Amino acid sequence: MPGENLSRDEARTRGRLLSVDGYDVALDVRSAVEQGEAAATFRSRTTIRFRCTEPGAASFADLLAPSVTSVTLNGRALDPAEVFDGTRIALTDLAAENTLVVDARCAYSRTGEGLHRFIDPEDGEVYLYTQYEPADARRVFANFEQPDLKAPFRFEVTAPEGWVVLSNGAEEGEPEQGRHRFAQTRPISTYITAVVAGPYHYVTDSYRRVFADGTELEVPLGALCRKGLARHFDADDVFTVTKQGLDFFHDHFDYPYPFGKYDQAFVPEYNLGAMENPGCVTFREEFIFRGKVTEASYEGRANVILHEMAHMWFGDLVTMQWWDDLWLKESFADFMGAFALVGATRFTNGWITFANRRKSWAYRADQLPSTHPVTADIRDLEDAKLNFDGITYAKGASVLKQLVAYAGQDAFLEGARRYFKRHAYGNTRLADLLSVLEETSGRDMAAWSKAWLETAGVNSLTPQVTYDAQDRITELSILQEAAAAQPQLRPHRVAVGLYRRRDEDGALVRYARTEVDVTGPRTVVAELAGAERPELVLVNDEDLTYCKIRFDEGSLATLRTRLGDLEDPLARALCWAALWGLTRDGLVPARDYLDLVLRFAGRETDIGVLQSLHTNARTALEHYSAPARREAATRELAEGALRELRLAEPGSGHQLAWARHFAAIAASPADLQLLRGLLDGSAKIDGLEVDQELRWTFLEPVASHGSAGEDVIGAELARDDTASGRRHQVRCLAARPSAEVKARAWAEVVDSDALSNALVEATISGFVQFGQRELLAPYAPRYFAMIERIWQERSIEIAMSVVRGLFPSWLVEQTTLEAADAWLAGHADAAPALRRMVAEERDDLARALRAQACDEAAAPTP
């Protein structure tokens, strides 16, 4: 029988055959504490009531479990040894109406998949939570693991007494001898069911709404985290954003929140940012800030809260039929998160962050060899796992932003409202959404969909301008291009802005603007003919469409000298993003981008943009700079970062951002001495509070340059012997420049599965230090020798972390590229998902080689 990788064809067959009336799931997790470190399994008893359209037919239920105690189908006992193969339970001779009861021993997880068990090193307390998407509910209870077989769920959890236990439904009554019973849910998919259990710190509030027709809605709110994080937990801010979001979505969706209560659990060792389990949303606990962070971190958390809340309608109430239409929930949630962030909260610059960060993720993904249409071809669950990517999320959201400009916001939102009411608690495909949007907008959605949702790739838009003798525009046109591999040209609704300096203060400001529909390879913007010569032409001003922005020569020259003078923060962010795209494409040398960062990043007002510039500068330095000038570039960038750190307003977010950036690129003896001084108190920077998180940030580069041994790192852990401290310690230990250290770290990740998901991630992060290329070089051939084994032996989450994290991207050489090509050529029969990841990493490596060649060609002769 096939293994755990369910195919689309199998799901379609089962979906036509079966419909599910309900689940009763009883879990007993007392072993999580009673058996201490040895706890391996828990009892799971599931009763499924389902119907079959073809009595006498055969099908199967899904279960990933070490053992099955009993299986009963319609009162008939089945031999587990005969019907259970480790991944599936064979069901034969089905009746029109069926009852399946499965009693099993399921395994606790240390990989963040299924029911994850975490022991807090600070106090020894045990915490549990579930994470299923796309198909790990079968690690916790027997089910039909596909999104279209929705059903009501009723959970019962027996846990150690005194624990907080939550599920999707509200708890019914008081627990009896640790047994918690939860109200039956509305019909939902298996992957969004949830259980959270442990001695969590739990805070409550409530949301109340009176609708125009006089009806009232009251939603109990909860927020929880580990007890060890309670002193850092700003639940009031979480509740504020939650209430603002519920108001916003009620205003715009005209469909009351459908799932009763609204708990938000911040849980340890979480693989994702968050998960939209209705009534019991889970988040990574790093959103609880242990030290000072910039306002961008609070904005990021608010955006995730709103993203997951949008899923209550897009994804939970109405769910895609199969993972091909994953975008029907993720693209909408990504767009709605930013839309609500700007419309409902204090973070009014949310569209700047969207343009600067989310779209950058999309542009990268859309230029990889694995690029795919927004609505994808998902053959199986491994495909599905990899399609939680920049295209499904950020490109889809960008396309929806373009759709709002194309169809109009009112028509778009009215389409959403009809979509919810028409398909509530059901499953949909692309055509279901397009039909309501055609109704509300009057636009040809089939043509729009074909151009934007059913084709891959990103277009480039470049202005072409001619002038008369009086320096007025005679013609401004926009040239649209596409990559040869994805030649589709698309309709773009764009704003074109003309900018010039303002006499009184020299600021670069917009003096003319128009909107135009770009179609085909060349579009004339007639409305701007006759305008005075601009210093900058910004295509896609206000970021209405999804495209790579290019510049004419005059505009590019202006940006090289006056980028910091651009007054509008969104326009400035778009120009920064476009310049980074040119650098990644090998059209602007890395040295020029780093020079722009050195000259203008200190004037950047938006903290999120500034932090992205720091990230990009480090990437340019490590991947795109010519090797011959990397040492000098590192020194220049570190000197610039230290200068801006000292100039920044004391105690400001900008000061903190510059401190982190300086630490990330510090390499000289003087730089490292300053970091050591900041750690031991012998050095001070006015206003910079070196809290525990910043101490770890400073210690890692000190360790990676051989200036902090195991004793120093151990002493730091003694100051912070917490779950977070343990992860930082592991990272710092693996960062040390020693062959023995690297061998040990490699073995812990590759040759053993003893580490949890969080510690695997921390070890890989410490292992990969770009200043240690020679030390790491021997691991390039070892990487290609081990990845197929890792893919076969480890869970997909861990395998993905290892395959991506240990790819030898730190060795940007032709030999590394050839090794990747040789592996791909020699492993044509490897798992498609594995081949995809290697091909993506190989593409990034090839891009880095091209960028380095560009930088080398631009460098002056020594």
N, C-alpha and C positions, 0 to 999 in steps of 0.2 A: 504494500500500500504506500502511496506517496507520503513524503515526510511532512514537515511542518510548514513548508512554503506553499500555502494555498494559492492556486491559480485563479485567474478571473473566470475562466471557463467552468472550473469546478464550482465557484461561487454562484455563477449564473444558473447552472443546473440545479444546485441545491435551493437557490432562491425561487425558482419556478415550482419546485416540488413542495417546499415547506413554508408554513407560516407559524409564528410563535405566539401563543396566548399569554405566556407568563413564566417567570423564573422565581423560585424560592431558593435562596442561597444561604446556607448556614456555615459559618467559619468559626473554628475554635483556635484562637491564637495564644492561649495561655502558655503553650510551650516556649514562646518567644522569651519568656522570663524564667519559667520553671526549669528549663534545661540549660540555662546559662549560655556560655560560649558555644556549647555543642548543639544548640537548637538548629535543626535542619529542616524540619517539616511541620506542617500544621494540618488539621483535619478540615476537609472541604466536602460538604454534602449539598448536592444540587438536585432540585426537582424542576424539570422542564415540561411544560404542557404545550404541545404543538400539534398542528394538523398536517396532513399529507394529501395532496391532490390526486395521487395515484395509489390507492391502497394496494399493498403487496410489494411496493417498490422498496429499494434499499437506499440508504444515505449514510451519513456519519456525523458525529458530534466531535468537537475539538477539545483536547485536553493535553497539556504538557505537564506531566506529573511523574514523580519517581515510582509511585505505585497506586493501584486501584484496588480498593477493598471489595466493592461489590458494584454490579450494574444490574438494574432492573428495568425492563421495558414492558410496559402494559401489564405489570404484575408477574412477568416471566423473568426469572433470574438468568442472567447471562454469565458465562465464565469469563472473568476479566482476562485470563491468559489467552483466550481465543479471540476476544473482540477488541482488546486494547493493545496497540502497538507502540505506545510511548508518546504518540502525538494525536491519534484519532481513535474514536470508539465506533466500530462498525455497527450499523443498525439495519437489520433486515426485516422483511415482512411487516412493513409499517401499516398501521391501521389509518382510517380516516382521522381519528382523534387518538393522540398518543400521550403517554406520561413516561418520562425517562427519569430515573433516579440514579445518581452516581455518587458513591462514597469513595473519597480518595485521600491520599496523603500528598499534599502539594508542597513544593519547596519554597522556603524563604529565599529571597534574592539578595545578592550583594552587587548587582549590576544596574540597579535602577529599573529593572523590567519585572513586571508582575508585582508581588508583594515584597517590597524592599524592607530589610531589617537593619537598623542602625543602632549601634551601642555608643552612647555619648561618652567619650573618654574623660570628660570633666567630672561626671557624677555617676557613671555606670548605668544610667537609665536607658531603656530600650524604646525605640520609636519605630513605628510601622507606617507605611503608606503604600498605595498602589499607583502604578503607572502602566497604561495598557496600549496606547496608540502606537502602531495600527492594530496589533493583534496579540496582545499579551494578557488579556483577561483569561485566556485559556490556561495560563500558568497558575490561576487562583481558583477557578471553578469551571466545570464542564459547560460548554455552550456551543452555539452556532456562530462562529467568529467571523462575521461579515456585516458591513454597516446596514444593509437593507433588511436584515432579519431583526427588526426592532421588536421590543416587547416591554411590558411593565416588569419591574424588578422589585422584589421584596428581600431585604437583607436582614440577617440576624448574625450578630458577632458576639462570641463569648471571649472575654478578655480578662486580664488581671483586674481585680477590683480596684476602683479608684481611678482607672484610666479614663481619659476622654476618648470617646469612640464616635466617629462620624461616618455617614454615608450620604448618598444622594438625597434620600428622603429624610424628613424630620424624625427624630427619635420618638417612639410611642411609649409614654409612661417612663417610670424609673427603672433602671436596670435591676435585675434580680440575680444575685450571685454571679455578677459579672456578665450577665446575658443582656445584650442591647438589641432591641427590636426597632426596625425602621419602617416608616410608612411606605406603601407601594408607590413607585414612581409612575409617571406617565410613560408611554412607550418611548424607549430610547435604545440606542445601539450599545452593543457590549463594550466597545472601546472607551465609552465615557462613563461607565459605572465606576464607583470609587469607594474605598474604605481607607480611613485614616484612624490610627489607634496608638495611644501612648499617653504618658503623663504630660501632655502638652499644656502650655500656658494658653488659656482660652479667654478671649475678650469678646463681649457682646455689645450690640447696638441694634437699632431697627430703622427701617425705611418705611415711610408712609406716603402714599400718593392718593389724591382725590382726582378722579377723571372728570371730564366735562359733563358726562351724563350722570354724575353724582355717585357713581360706584367708587368704592375705596379698595385700596390694595395695601396690605402691610406685609413687609418682608423682614423676617428676623435675620439679622446680620451677625456673623461671627468671624473672628480672625484669630489664628493660633500659630504658635511657634514652639520650639524646644524651650524648656525652662531656662537653659543656659543662655538663651538669647533674649529673655524677657526684659532685661534692663535696657536693651537697645531697641526694643520694639515700639515703633511710633504708630500704633494701631489707629490713633485718631486721624492721622493723615490718610491712611488706607481707607478708613470709613468715609472720609470727606470725598475722596475721589470716587469711591463706590457709589455714594448717593448722587453725586453730580452726574455720573455715568447713567445711572438708572433713570434719572430725570431726562437726560438727553435722549436716550433711546426710546423712552415712552413718548416723548414729544415727536420724534421722527418716525417711529415704527407703528404707532397706533395699535400695538398688540401688547397687553400686559405681560410682564415677566411671568413665565409659565411654570416655574419649578419650585414654588414655595419659598423655602429658606435660601440664604446665600452665605455659605461659609467659604472662607479663603484661608487655606493652610499653607504655611511657609515651611517646607520640609527639607531635611538634610540629604546630601548626596544625590541631588536631582539632576537628571540628564538634560532636561529641557529648560526653557525659560518658565513655562507654565503650561497647564492643561485645563481645558474648559469643561471638566466634569460638571454637569448641571447640579447646582445646589452645593457643590463641594469642590471648588476650584483649588488646584494645587499649584504652588509656585516654588522656585528654588529659593532657599533661605538666604542666599546672598543678597536678595532684595531687602533684607534687614541689615542696615548698615552699622557695622561695629565701630567705625571711625568716621572721621569727617569725609564727606564726599562732595562733589560739585553738584550744582543744581541740575546738571544733565542727568545725573543718576536718579534723582527724584522724578524728573520728567520721564526717564526710561521706565521706571516702575509704574508710573501712572499710565503710560501708554500700554504696558502689558496688562494691567488691570482692565483697561477699557477694551483691549483686543479680546481678552478672554470673555468679557461680558458681552461683546457683540456676538460671540459664538453661541450664546444662549438662544439666539434667534437663527443666525447663520451657522448651522452645523448641528445644533442640538435639537431645536424645534423642527427644522427642515434639514435633512441630511442627504449627502450625495449617495447615489445608488451604489457606486463602486469607487475605488480610489482614482480612476481616470479624472473624475470631477472633484478631486480634493480642493481645487481652487474655489469651488462654490462656497466653501467655508473659509479657507485660509486667506484668499485674496480679499474677500469682503471684510474679514475681521481685521486684516492689516490696514486696509483703507479706513474702516470705521474707527479703528483705534486712533489714528491721526486726526480724523474728522471730529471725533468727540473730544480729543485732547484740546484742540484749538477752540471748539465751540462751547465747551462746558467747564474747563478747568483754568487754573492760573497759568498754564503753559501755552501761551498764545503764539509762541514761535514754533509750534509743532511741525508746521509744514517745512520749516527750514531743516529741522532734523530729518524729516522724511526725505527731502531732496538730497541731503548730505550723506545720510547713512543707509537708509533702506534702499534707495535707488542705486547706490553704489554697489550694494550686494547683488541687486538684480542685474546690473550691467556686467558685473564679473561673470555671473552664472550664465548669462545669455551669450557670452563669447567663448564658452567652453565647448569642447567637442560633444559633450553630453547635453547641450542645450535642447530644449523641447518646447513644443507649444504650451501655453498656459493650461489648456485642457490636454492632458497627456495620455500616452498609451501605456497603461499600467498592466503588465501581464500577470504580475503576482505580487506577493507581500514584500519580497525583497526590493522589487521596483518601487513599491509604495514607500518603503522606509527611506529610500534615497530621494524621493521626490518632495520631501519636506525641505525645499530648497529656495534659493533666491528668486526663482521664476514663479513658483507656486505662491509664494508669499508676496515678495516685494514687486516683481514685475506685474503680477496680477493686480496688486493694489494700485500700481502706477497706471495700468490700463484702465482701471475703474475711475481713476481721477480724470483720465482723458475722456472716458465715457460721460462723466458728469459735465465736462465742458462741451462735449459733442451733442448730448441729448438734453441737457439742462438738469439742474439739481432737483427741481420739483418733480419732473418726470421720472428721474432716477429713484427718488424716495417713494413716490407713489407706486412704482413698479415693485419695490421691496415690500411695501405694505400688502399689495395684492398677492405677492409670492408667499408671504407668511400665512395669510388667511386661506389661500387655495391649497397649500401643501402641508399644513400644520401636522406634526407628528408623522410625516411621511418621508419619502425619499425622492430625489429629483435628479435630472440630468440637465445638460446644457440647454436643450430645447425648451425646458420648462421655464427657465429664467428668461430666455430670449423672447418667448411669447408674451410675457407680461410687459417687458420693456418696449416691445413693438406697440402694444396697446397704449402705453402711457406716453411714449415719445413721438410716435408717428414716423420714426426712423426705420430704415431697413437694417434690422439687427443681424440678419443672415450675412450681409456683406461686411458689416462691421466685425462680426464674430470671425469670419474667415480671415480677415486681415489681421486682427489683433489676438484672437484666442486660439486659432487653429494653425498658426504658422509661428516659426521660431526666428530669433535674431533681433538685433537692434539696428535701427537706421541712424545715419549721421545726417545732421542738418547744418549746412554751411552757408553763411550769407555771402553774396557776391554784389558788390556795389560799384557803380560808376558815378562820376561827378562832372559837372560843367565847369566853365571858367570861373564862375562866381562861387565855387565850392558848395554847390547845392547838389543834392542827389538827383541824378537823371533816371537811374533805375536801381532798385534794390530787389534782388531775387534770392530765393532760397533753393539751394541745390540739395536734393535728397539722394543718399547713396545707401547701399546695402552690401553686406559681405557676399562674396561669390557663393559661399556655401548656403546662405539663406538670402536669396535675392529679392525677397518680397519687399516692395515699396508699399507704404501704408498712408491712409489719410490722417493727417495731424492737424488738430486745432491748436494753434500756437499764438502767443503774444510776442510781438517783436518790439524791443525797446531800443531807443537811441539815447546815448549818454554823452555828456560833455561836462567840462569843469565849470563850477559856479564861481563867478568872479570874486565874490566877497571872501570866500574861505578856501577855494581850490577843491572843494568836494566834487566828486564825480557823480552827477545826478541825471536822472532821466528827464528829457524834455519833450519826447514824442513817443507815442505808443499806438499800436494797432493790433487787432486780431485778424488772423487769416487762416483759411483752410489750405494746408499744404497737400497737394496731390501730385503724384508723378515725380519725375526726376527734377523738374524745375518749375517753381511757382513765383510769379512776379507779385510783389507787394506794392500795388499801385498807390495805396493811400499815403505812402511815405515819399513819393516822388516830390521833389521841390523842397524838402526839408534841408536845413543847414547841415554841413558835414559833421557827422558825429565823431567822437574819439573812440567810442565803443558801440558796436552793434551786438545786441544780445538776443539771439534767437532762443525761443522758448523761455522768454522772460516770464516770471511768475510760475514757471515749472508746470505748465498745463499738460504737456505730453511726455511721452517716454521716448527719449532719443539721446544720442550722443551729440552734445553741442560742440560745434567747431567755430573757429573765428577767421575773419579775413585778416590779412597781414597788418593792417592799421590797428585793428582792435587788439591783436595779439601784442603788438608793440606797446600799446597803452597799458595792457595788463602787466607787462614786464616791468614797467616803471611806476605804475600808479594804482596797482591793485588795491592797496590799503586805503585809497581815497574813495572807493566806492561806498556811498553812504547807505544804500539800502542793504540790510543784512541778508535778505534772500537772494538778491542779485549777486552779492559778493560770494555767498555760499555756492551758487550755481557756477560762478566763474572758477572758484577753487576746485569744484568737482570736475569741471570740464578740463582744467589744466592737469588734474590727476589722471583723467582718462587719456589725455595726450601722452603723458609720461608712461603709463602702462602700455600704450600702443607703440611705444618706441618712436614717437614723432617729436617729442620734446625730451632732451637729455635729462637724466636724473639730477645732474649738477644744477640745471636751471630751476628745477622744482625745489631743490633744497635751498637754493639761493632765494627764491620767493618766500619760502618759509622763514628763513633767517631775517629777511627784511620786513615782512609784513605780518607774520603770525602774531607778533606782539601787539598789533593793533586790532586784532580780531575781538569783537565784543561778545559774540555768541560762544558760550563755553563749550557747547557740543561740537561746533565747527572746529574750535581750537583743538579739542581732544582728537578729533579725526585727523587734523593736520599733523599732529604728533604721531599718530599711528601710521599715516601715509609716509611721513618723513623717515620713520624707522624702516618701513618696507623698502623705500627707495634706497636707503643707505645699505641695507643688508642684501637686497636682491638685484637692484637695478643699477647700482653704481659700478663703474669700471673698477676692477680689483686694484689697479695701480694707484688709484686716487682714493680708495676707501678709507685708508688711515687718516689722510688729511681731511676728508669729508667728515669723518667721525669727530675729529678734534674741533673742526669749525662748528659743527652742530652742537656739540657739548658746550663749547664756549658761548654760543648764542643762547642755549637753554639756560645756562647759569646766569647770563646777563639779564635775561627776561625774568628769571626767578627773583633776582635781587631787585628788579624794578617794579615787580608786580605789587599791587596794593596788599599790605600786610593782612593776613587772615582771609584773603579772598579766595574764591574758587579758582581764579586764574593762577594765583600763586601755587595752589595745590597741584593744579594741572602741570605747571612748569616743573615743579619739584619731581613729580612722577616721571615726566619726560626726561629730565636730566638724569635721573637714576637709571632709566632704561638704556641710555647711550653712554653713560660714564665709563671711561676706559683708562684714562691717564692716571699716573700715580697721584697727581694733585686732586683729580676728581674723586678717586677712591678714598683718599685721605679725608676729604670733606664729608663724604658719606659716613665714614667711620666716626668722624667728629660729631656729626649730627646724631649718631646712634649713642655715643658715650657721653654726650652733653658738653664736650669741649668746644663744639662749634655751634653757632646760633645764626638763624636767619630771622629777622624781625617779623613776628606774626605767624611764623610757620610752626604749628603744633605737630610735633612728631609723635602721633598716637601709635597704638599697637599695629594697626594695618600699615601705616606708613613705615614703621620700623621694619616690617617684613619686606616692603617694597625696596628699602635701602639695603637690606641685608643680602638679597639675592645677587645683585651685581658684585657686591663685595665677595661673596662666596664664589661666584663664577670666575672671578679673576684670581682666585687662590689666596685671598686675604682673610678668609674666615673658614676655620676648620670645623670638624664635628663638635668640638668642645664649645665653640662660640655659638653654633647653631643650636646645640643642646641647651645652652644657657638661655637663649631666646625662647625656646619652647617652654622652659621652666617659668618664664614670665607669662606665657600664654598657652598653657596646657589645655587647649580646647580642641574641638573638632576642626575649626578653622586653623588654629595654630599647628595641628598635626599635618594638615595639607601643605601649609607654608614650609614647615620643616622638611617634609619629603621633597618638595620642589628645590629648596636650597641645597639639601644634601646631594641631589642628583646633578645640580648645576656645577659642582666643583670640577676643576680642570685636572682630572686624574684618570688614567686609563683603567685603574682598578674600580673607581667610582662608576665610570660609564659601563663597564662590564657588569657590575652588580645591578645597576638600574635596568639595563637591557634584559638581563636574566629575570628580574622581578616582573617585568611586563610581558616578555615574549615566552619565557620558558616556565612560567608559573601562572596560576590563576588565583593566587591567594589574595591579591589586592582587590579592594572594592573599586567600583567605577570611578569614584572621586580620587582615589589614590593612584589609579592608573593614569588618569588625566594629569595629576600633579607631577608624577614621575616623568612622564613624557615631556611635559613643559620644562622641567629642570634639565632633562637630558639634552634637549635641543637648544644649544647655545651657539649663535652664529659666529661668535668670536673664537670658537673651538673647532674650526673646520678640519684641521689636520688631525685632531684627536678623534673626531667622529668619522673620518673618511673610511676606516675599515668596515663601518656598519652599512655602507651602501650596498655592497654585494650580499651581505647577510639579510638585508631587508627583502630583497627580491627572492631569496631562497626560502623565507619563512612565511610570506603573507598568505599563500594558499592554505597552508596548514592552520594558520590562525583563523582564517575564514571558516574552515570546516569545524574547528574545535570550540571556538568561543561563541558566546551569544552575539547577535548582530550588533548590539550597541557597543560592546567592548571591541569587537573586530573592526568596526568602523573607526573607533578612536585610535587603534593601533595602526591600521592601514594608512589613515590620513596623517596621524601625528608623527609617525616615524619615517614617512617618505623622505629621502635624502635631499630635501629642498635646500638645505644648508650647503650643499656641494653643487653650486651652479657651474657646471662644467659640461662639455660635450659628451664626456664619457658617461656621465649620469643619464643624460638624455638617451644615449645609445643603449644603456642598460635597461631603461624603461621600455624602449622600443623592442628590445630583444625579448623582454618578458611578455609583452603584449603579443608579439608574433608567435611566441612559443607556447602561449596559454590561451589559444582561441576557444578552448572548451571550458575555461574557468567560469565560475559563476558570473553572469552578466553584471550584477551589482558590483562585484569585486573589480572586474575589468573597467567598469565605469569610473570607479574611484582612482584607479591607477592612471587611466587616461586623463582624468582631470588634473591630477598632480603633475603628470608629464607635460600637459599644456601650459600650466603655470611656469614650469621650469623652462620650457621653450620661450615663453614670453620674457622671462628674466634674462635669458641669453640675448634675445633681440634688444632688450632695453640696455643691457650692458654694452653691446656693440654700438648702439646709438650714443651712449655716454662716452665711450672710448673715442669715437670719431670726433666728438665735440671738444674733447679735452685738449688743452694746449700741449705742444711738443715740449717735453722736459728739457 
